[in-house]
Amino acid sequence: MIDHIRQFNGGRTLLMNAGAFFCIVVMMGIANLVCRFVLQTDMSYLVPWLISALGVYFFVPSLILWIATGSPSGHDKVPETDPL
């Protein structure tokens, strides 16, 4: 089960998930403005549902991996290498 969640998360860390979430929310806001002012269509009723789905997509797998493995990306800590 954890391997499937690890594959679904794609090795992203919590910070990468937050950055991707922020970028997609900004793009959705721009798309909503285009729909409202260019296409004369009100799509604002969909935005809260889409943001909720994005939050689940980006943060729930990381949370499950963090609880199960101790790392939000689901990978073990990389051992430090000895610099020459």
N, C-alpha and C positions, 0 to 999 in steps of 0.2 A: 504494500500500500504506500509506504513512504517513497519507494522508487518511482511510482506513478506521479506522486505529488512533486517529487524532485524534477521529473521530466516536464511536468506542467509549468513549474516555476522557471525552468530554463536556466538555473544557476544564477538568477538575479539576486542581488543583495537587497536589503530593505531600502537603502538609499536609491538604488537603481529603480526599484518599484515606485518609490515616491516621485522620482523625477519623471518617469514615464507617465504616471498618473497625472501629474501637473501638466505636462505637455499635451496630453489628450484632452484634459478638461479645457485648456486654453483653445485648442482646435475646435472643440465642441461649442465653445462660446462664440468663436468667430463664425462657425457654420450657422449657429442660431441667429446671429446678426444678419448674415446674408439671407437666410430664409425670411426673416422679418422684414427687412428693408428692400431687398432686391426682388424676392419672389412673392412678397406680400402674403406670406403664410406664417401663422403662429404655431411654432413647434415647441413653445416653452413648457407645455405640459409633459413632454417627454424627457426633458433635461434632468429632473430629479431622479427618474427611474434609471436613466443611462449612467448618471454619476454613481448611483448606488451599485449598479452592476459592475462598473469599473472598479469601485472600491473592493467589492468581493473578489473580482478577478485578480487584482494586484496584491491585496493584503491578506486574504484568508490563507492561501497556500504558504505564504511566508510565515504567518503566525503558527500554522500547524507544524511546519518544519522547525520553527524556533522552539516550540514546546517539545517536539519529539526528539530533535537532534542537538539542540543547544545553539544552532546557527540558523539565521534567517534564510541563507542560501541552501541549507541542507548539506553542505560539504563540511568535512572535518577541517580543523584548523591546519593551515599549511605550516610545516616546521620551518623554523628560520634557518637560512643557509649561512654558512661561515664565509664572510667576504674575505678575499685575499688581499 
